[in-house]
Amino acid sequence: MLIERSEYSDESSLAACLEGSIFRYCEFKDILLDGKSVDAVFLSCELYDVDWYWGFFNACLFVDAKFENCVFRGSNFADCRFLNCELIKCRFEEDNFGSPCSFEGTQWFGGNAEGCVGLPEYAFPKM
């Protein structure tokens, strides 16, 4: 399902469309999420102040996306692709059991990260 130019500011409006959707020019702001599974495409989307505990991102594609002041705790980014994305002051932290975020199979192309904590060293390689 293609979703364009939508704004999300609460879990209830977003939860039903996290699997199999394509988000284009969407904004996600001030959302607190817990344990949701995502297998979506995010094209030119903006995520501000998103706090996501135990997120399961499976083969997601993020293209020209902007993440700002987001917190991901114990989230799993398996086989995701980040293409020309910008991450500003985002934190990738351990969950309540001490498990860090994981990025197995995730690839980073272009883009940059400023003031972020918890990203793997290979994220956003410099050319």
Z-matrix of the N, CA and C atoms (Angstrom, degrees):
N
C 1 1.437
C 2 1.531 1 108.24
N 3 1.312 2 116.76 1 127.17
C 4 1.457 3 122.44 2 177.42
C 5 1.525 4 109.06 3 -87.54
N 6 1.335 5 115.23 4 126.96
C 7 1.463 6 121.83 5 178.45
C 8 1.518 7 106.98 6 -122.54
N 9 1.326 8 117.25 7 120.61
C 10 1.456 9 121.10 8 -176.97
C 11 1.519 10 111.89 9 -119.82
N 12 1.335 11 114.40 10 141.28
C 13 1.466 12 123.35 11 171.89
C 14 1.525 13 114.25 12 51.24
N 15 1.321 14 116.07 13 37.32
C 16 1.467 15 120.60 14 177.50
C 17 1.517 16 109.38 15 -97.72
N 18 1.316 17 115.12 16 153.27
C 19 1.463 18 121.40 17 176.59
C 20 1.524 19 108.66 18 -117.42
N 21 1.327 20 114.61 19 133.81
C 22 1.458 21 120.87 20 -179.61
C 23 1.516 22 108.83 21 -122.26
N 24 1.330 23 115.99 22 131.98
C 25 1.462 24 119.62 23 179.31
C 26 1.528 25 112.32 24 -136.51
N 27 1.337 26 116.97 25 10.44
C 28 1.465 27 119.30 26 175.10
C 29 1.529 28 109.88 27 -153.59
N 30 1.305 29 115.26 28 157.30
C 31 1.465 30 121.56 29 -175.62
C 32 1.523 31 112.33 30 -63.37
N 33 1.314 32 118.10 31 -39.22
C 34 1.464 33 120.29 32 -174.05
C 35 1.530 34 112.65 33 -62.82
N 36 1.317 35 118.08 34 -36.29
C 37 1.464 36 120.06 35 -179.45
C 38 1.528 37 112.35 36 -76.78
N 39 1.307 38 116.50 37 -21.57
C 40 1.460 39 120.88 38 -175.16
C 41 1.523 40 113.29 39 -97.53
N 42 1.310 41 118.62 40 -34.36
C 43 1.464 42 123.36 41 -170.64
C 44 1.527 43 113.90 42 -55.09
N 45 1.319 44 118.03 43 -37.39
C 46 1.462 45 121.22 44 -175.62
C 47 1.525 46 113.88 45 -72.15
N 48 1.322 47 118.08 46 -16.44
C 49 1.472 48 119.02 47 -174.44
C 50 1.527 49 113.51 48 -119.26
N 51 1.311 50 118.97 49 20.13
C 52 1.462 51 121.08 50 -177.65
C 53 1.524 52 114.04 51 -79.53
N 54 1.313 53 117.32 52 -17.13
C 55 1.456 54 119.11 53 -178.22
C 56 1.527 55 110.68 54 -109.47
N 57 1.329 56 115.13 55 123.93
C 58 1.451 57 121.74 56 174.66
C 59 1.517 58 115.58 57 80.22
N 60 1.316 59 118.54 58 8.37
C 61 1.461 60 120.88 59 -178.37
C 62 1.526 61 111.74 60 -95.78
N 63 1.311 62 114.33 61 159.49
C 64 1.457 63 122.13 62 171.13
C 65 1.522 64 106.30 63 -117.35
N 66 1.327 65 115.88 64 115.12
C 67 1.465 66 121.87 65 178.48
C 68 1.521 67 107.96 66 -98.29
N 69 1.328 68 117.23 67 125.73
C 70 1.456 69 121.02 68 178.67
C 71 1.524 70 109.10 69 -127.95
N 72 1.331 71 115.76 70 125.59
C 73 1.469 72 123.18 71 -179.75
C 74 1.532 73 111.66 72 57.73
N 75 1.307 74 117.12 73 38.54
C 76 1.467 75 121.46 74 -179.96
C 77 1.522 76 110.50 75 -99.56
N 78 1.323 77 115.74 76 156.38
C 79 1.463 78 121.66 77 178.18
C 80 1.528 79 109.17 78 -122.42
N 81 1.337 80 114.65 79 131.60
C 82 1.458 81 122.80 80 178.35
C 83 1.522 82 105.86 81 -118.82
N 84 1.339 83 117.35 82 117.58
C 85 1.462 84 119.31 83 -172.19
C 86 1.524 85 111.38 84 -139.62
N 87 1.357 86 114.84 85 135.25
C 88 1.466 87 122.28 86 175.19
C 89 1.526 88 112.34 87 54.10
N 90 1.319 89 116.15 88 48.62
C 91 1.466 90 120.46 89 -178.60
C 92 1.524 91 109.55 90 -110.13
N 93 1.315 92 116.24 91 136.29
C 94 1.460 93 123.96 92 174.68
C 95 1.522 94 106.90 93 -111.81
N 96 1.346 95 116.36 94 115.31
C 97 1.460 96 121.87 95 -177.82
C 98 1.517 97 110.23 96 -122.95
N 99 1.326 98 115.26 97 150.87
C 100 1.456 99 120.85 98 -177.98
C 101 1.523 100 109.63 99 -138.71
N 102 1.349 101 115.77 100 113.10
C 103 1.455 102 121.39 101 169.76
C 104 1.513 103 118.43 102 69.20
N 105 1.283 104 119.96 103 28.19
C 106 1.466 105 121.72 104 179.57
C 107 1.527 106 111.35 105 -88.12
N 108 1.326 107 115.25 106 150.45
C 109 1.452 108 122.47 107 176.17
C 110 1.526 109 108.84 108 -100.17
N 111 1.337 110 116.23 109 137.85
C 112 1.461 111 121.63 110 -176.68
C 113 1.521 112 109.60 111 -133.03
N 114 1.315 113 116.48 112 130.59
C 115 1.472 114 120.67 113 169.82
C 116 1.524 115 108.20 114 -138.60
N 117 1.318 116 115.51 115 61.33
C 118 1.464 117 122.86 116 -173.00
C 119 1.528 118 111.24 117 -116.78
N 120 1.319 119 114.05 118 172.46
C 121 1.457 120 123.13 119 175.26
C 122 1.527 121 107.23 120 -113.19
N 123 1.326 122 115.97 121 134.10
C 124 1.460 123 122.14 122 -179.15
C 125 1.530 124 108.35 123 -121.30
N 126 1.323 125 116.96 124 107.74
C 127 1.455 126 122.52 125 -177.85
C 128 1.527 127 109.81 126 -109.21
N 129 1.322 128 116.43 127 117.40
C 130 1.473 129 122.21 128 179.00
C 131 1.526 130 112.39 129 51.92
N 132 1.306 131 116.20 130 42.46
C 133 1.465 132 122.16 131 178.94
C 134 1.524 133 109.70 132 -97.34
N 135 1.331 134 115.80 133 159.76
C 136 1.458 135 122.08 134 178.32
C 137 1.528 136 108.84 135 -124.98
N 138 1.325 137 115.28 136 130.79
C 139 1.462 138 121.60 137 178.58
C 140 1.521 139 108.18 138 -121.09
N 141 1.321 140 116.28 139 118.16
C 142 1.460 141 122.55 140 -178.24
C 143 1.521 142 109.96 141 -122.19
N 144 1.323 143 116.23 142 130.40
C 145 1.467 144 121.51 143 173.66
C 146 1.525 145 112.61 144 52.75
N 147 1.317 146 116.24 145 41.64
C 148 1.458 147 121.33 146 175.95
C 149 1.524 148 107.85 147 -90.05
N 150 1.330 149 117.03 148 129.96
C 151 1.466 150 123.09 149 178.42
C 152 1.523 151 106.98 150 -116.81
N 153 1.351 152 115.74 151 109.25
C 154 1.462 153 120.46 152 -171.97
C 155 1.524 154 109.70 153 -122.33
N 156 1.310 155 116.03 154 113.74
C 157 1.458 156 122.35 155 178.41
C 158 1.523 157 108.80 156 -99.87
N 159 1.320 158 116.76 157 130.83
C 160 1.465 159 123.57 158 179.58
C 161 1.526 160 112.82 159 52.29
N 162 1.315 161 116.94 160 48.26
C 163 1.464 162 120.19 161 174.47
C 164 1.519 163 109.74 162 -77.97
N 165 1.307 164 117.19 163 141.05
C 166 1.462 165 122.64 164 178.74
C 167 1.524 166 108.12 165 -116.75
N 168 1.331 167 115.48 166 96.09
C 169 1.453 168 122.63 167 -178.79
C 170 1.524 169 107.98 168 -95.99
N 171 1.319 170 117.04 169 109.05
C 172 1.454 171 121.86 170 -174.93
C 173 1.523 172 110.78 171 -110.51
N 174 1.326 173 116.38 172 109.78
C 175 1.456 174 123.22 173 177.63
C 176 1.527 175 112.18 174 54.28
N 177 1.311 176 116.66 175 38.93
C 178 1.471 177 121.03 176 177.13
C 179 1.522 178 109.58 177 -76.26
N 180 1.313 179 115.00 178 151.00
C 181 1.448 180 121.99 179 176.03
C 182 1.520 181 108.19 180 -118.16
N 183 1.335 182 115.56 181 121.96
C 184 1.454 183 122.43 182 177.41
C 185 1.527 184 107.49 183 -115.16
N 186 1.326 185 117.67 184 116.47
C 187 1.452 186 122.24 185 -178.86
C 188 1.526 187 109.05 186 -123.33
N 189 1.336 188 115.86 187 125.03
C 190 1.471 189 121.77 188 179.82
C 191 1.527 190 111.91 189 52.39
N 192 1.319 191 116.64 190 35.68
C 193 1.468 192 121.80 191 179.78
C 194 1.526 193 109.61 192 -91.69
N 195 1.324 194 114.93 193 151.39
C 196 1.463 195 121.31 194 177.76
C 197 1.527 196 108.36 195 -120.86
N 198 1.339 197 115.35 196 126.28
C 199 1.456 198 122.84 197 176.65
C 200 1.521 199 107.05 198 -114.77
N 201 1.325 200 117.80 199 126.54
C 202 1.454 201 119.92 200 179.56
C 203 1.528 202 110.00 201 -136.77
N 204 1.331 203 115.32 202 128.59
C 205 1.474 204 123.15 203 179.37
C 206 1.522 205 112.51 204 54.86
N 207 1.314 206 117.22 205 37.16
C 208 1.464 207 121.45 206 178.60
C 209 1.526 208 110.03 207 -94.14
N 210 1.324 209 115.56 208 149.86
C 211 1.460 210 121.67 209 177.46
C 212 1.526 211 107.78 210 -126.27
N 213 1.323 212 115.69 211 125.63
C 214 1.454 213 122.14 212 175.52
C 215 1.523 214 106.44 213 -118.81
N 216 1.336 215 116.72 214 119.91
C 217 1.463 216 120.71 215 -177.24
C 218 1.526 217 109.72 216 -115.81
N 219 1.333 218 115.36 217 117.44
C 220 1.459 219 120.62 218 179.75
C 221 1.517 220 113.36 219 63.64
N 222 1.309 221 117.10 220 24.34
C 223 1.466 222 120.92 221 -178.00
C 224 1.525 223 110.93 222 -83.62
N 225 1.321 224 115.00 223 151.87
C 226 1.450 225 122.47 224 -178.16
C 227 1.526 226 108.61 225 -115.66
N 228 1.324 227 116.34 226 118.97
C 229 1.460 228 122.95 227 176.38
C 230 1.529 229 107.16 228 -108.58
N 231 1.329 230 117.56 229 85.11
C 232 1.463 231 122.01 230 -176.16
C 233 1.518 232 110.95 231 -92.98
N 234 1.320 233 116.42 232 121.87
C 235 1.466 234 123.14 233 175.85
C 236 1.525 235 113.05 234 56.25
N 237 1.317 236 117.19 235 35.29
C 238 1.464 237 121.93 236 177.26
C 239 1.529 238 110.24 237 -85.72
N 240 1.324 239 116.41 238 162.95
C 241 1.457 240 122.49 239 176.75
C 242 1.524 241 108.16 240 -128.94
N 243 1.325 242 116.06 241 127.87
C 244 1.456 243 123.07 242 175.61
C 245 1.522 244 107.22 243 -113.15
N 246 1.323 245 117.66 244 113.01
C 247 1.462 246 122.66 245 -177.22
C 248 1.520 247 109.03 246 -118.11
N 249 1.342 248 116.26 247 115.77
C 250 1.471 249 122.74 248 178.60
C 251 1.530 250 112.84 249 54.92
N 252 1.310 251 116.42 250 41.40
C 253 1.463 252 120.93 251 -179.81
C 254 1.521 253 110.55 252 -95.34
N 255 1.312 254 115.40 253 155.52
C 256 1.461 255 122.29 254 178.48
C 257 1.525 256 108.01 255 -121.68
N 258 1.332 257 115.65 256 125.12
C 259 1.456 258 121.57 257 177.40
C 260 1.521 259 108.10 258 -118.40
N 261 1.331 260 116.12 259 124.10
C 262 1.458 261 121.66 260 -177.30
C 263 1.522 262 109.18 261 -124.59
N 264 1.319 263 115.97 262 121.34
C 265 1.460 264 123.16 263 176.36
C 266 1.528 265 113.02 264 50.81
N 267 1.320 266 116.08 265 44.58
C 268 1.463 267 121.33 266 177.47
C 269 1.527 268 109.38 267 -99.08
N 270 1.313 269 115.60 268 151.36
C 271 1.461 270 120.92 269 -179.87
C 272 1.522 271 109.86 270 -124.94
N 273 1.320 272 114.88 271 133.31
C 274 1.460 273 123.00 272 177.10
C 275 1.525 274 105.10 273 -117.13
N 276 1.325 275 115.74 274 100.21
C 277 1.464 276 121.65 275 -167.80
C 278 1.523 277 112.55 276 -114.36
N 279 1.319 278 114.40 277 170.20
C 280 1.464 279 121.33 278 174.50
C 281 1.524 280 110.21 279 -71.44
N 282 1.334 281 115.06 280 153.39
C 283 1.459 282 119.55 281 173.50
C 284 1.530 283 109.07 282 -82.47
N 285 1.309 284 117.79 283 -174.11
C 286 1.467 285 121.59 284 -177.78
C 287 1.520 286 113.67 285 -66.32
N 288 1.341 287 117.34 286 -13.54
C 289 1.460 288 121.67 287 179.29
C 290 1.529 289 112.11 288 -101.12
N 291 1.320 290 116.99 289 5.49
C 292 1.459 291 121.49 290 178.18
C 293 1.518 292 114.69 291 85.48
N 294 1.334 293 118.15 292 11.90
C 295 1.464 294 120.76 293 178.76
C 296 1.528 295 109.73 294 -90.08
N 297 1.326 296 116.68 295 126.17
C 298 1.468 297 119.51 296 -179.24
C 299 1.526 298 111.26 297 -77.55
N 300 1.305 299 115.77 298 170.53
C 301 1.459 300 120.63 299 171.40
C 302 1.523 301 107.84 300 -65.57
N 303 1.319 302 117.06 301 148.00
C 304 1.462 303 119.50 302 177.95
C 305 1.522 304 109.47 303 -121.58
N 306 1.335 305 114.27 304 152.17
C 307 1.460 306 121.58 305 -174.67
C 308 1.528 307 110.28 306 -133.26
N 309 1.319 308 118.45 307 36.18
C 310 1.455 309 121.61 308 -175.83
C 311 1.527 310 111.18 309 -61.74
N 312 1.323 311 115.95 310 123.27
C 313 1.451 312 122.16 311 178.21
C 314 1.521 313 114.74 312 77.74
N 315 1.317 314 117.68 313 2.22
C 316 1.466 315 120.77 314 -179.09
C 317 1.524 316 109.78 315 -78.25
N 318 1.334 317 115.40 316 141.78
C 319 1.458 318 121.33 317 179.73
C 320 1.518 319 109.84 318 -123.53
N 321 1.342 320 115.04 319 147.94
C 322 1.465 321 122.83 320 -176.61
C 323 1.515 322 108.15 321 -124.03
N 324 1.323 323 117.96 322 127.43
C 325 1.456 324 122.66 323 179.96
C 326 1.520 325 108.46 324 -128.60
N 327 1.337 326 117.21 325 120.46
C 328 1.454 327 120.39 326 -179.57
C 329 1.517 328 110.83 327 62.66
N 330 1.319 329 116.57 328 -160.20
C 331 1.459 330 121.39 329 178.29
C 332 1.510 331 113.02 330 71.83
N 333 1.348 332 115.78 331 -174.79
C 334 1.452 333 120.16 332 179.13
C 335 1.523 334 110.56 333 -160.50
N 336 1.318 335 114.23 334 165.50
C 337 1.456 336 122.04 335 177.60
C 338 1.521 337 107.98 336 -132.96
N 339 1.338 338 116.02 337 130.70
C 340 1.465 339 121.29 338 179.12
C 341 1.522 340 109.48 339 -124.87
N 342 1.329 341 116.16 340 125.80
C 343 1.453 342 120.86 341 175.57
C 344 1.515 343 114.30 342 65.91
N 345 1.318 344 117.38 343 26.50
C 346 1.469 345 121.34 344 -179.16
C 347 1.526 346 110.80 345 -94.86
N 348 1.311 347 115.21 346 154.10
C 349 1.464 348 122.28 347 -179.64
C 350 1.522 349 108.68 348 -126.82
N 351 1.327 350 116.82 349 135.16
C 352 1.454 351 121.63 350 172.33
C 353 1.518 352 116.39 351 93.93
N 354 1.314 353 117.77 352 2.75
C 355 1.465 354 119.96 353 175.58
C 356 1.529 355 109.08 354 -76.42
N 357 1.337 356 117.88 355 149.54
C 358 1.462 357 118.78 356 176.43
C 359 1.528 358 110.19 357 -66.94
N 360 1.309 359 116.02 358 154.19
C 361 1.467 360 121.13 359 -177.39
C 362 1.519 361 112.98 360 -60.46
N 363 1.316 362 118.02 361 -29.75
C 364 1.459 363 120.96 362 -178.04
C 365 1.530 364 113.60 363 -82.09
N 366 1.325 365 117.91 364 -4.84
C 367 1.478 366 120.96 365 179.02
C 368 1.526 367 109.39 366 -67.02
N 369 1.292 368 115.80 367 140.69
C 370 1.452 369 123.25 368 177.42
C 371 1.527 370 111.94 369 50.21
N 372 1.338 371 116.36 370 60.03
C 373 1.467 372 119.02 371 179.34
C 374 1.523 373 111.19 372 -63.28
N 375 1.301 374 115.20 373 145.04
C 376 1.473 375 121.18 374 178.84
C 377 1.523 376 108.35 375 -86.55
N 378 1.312 377 115.64 376 136.53
C 379 1.474 378 120.61 377 179.55
C 380 1.507 379 109.28 378 -81.78
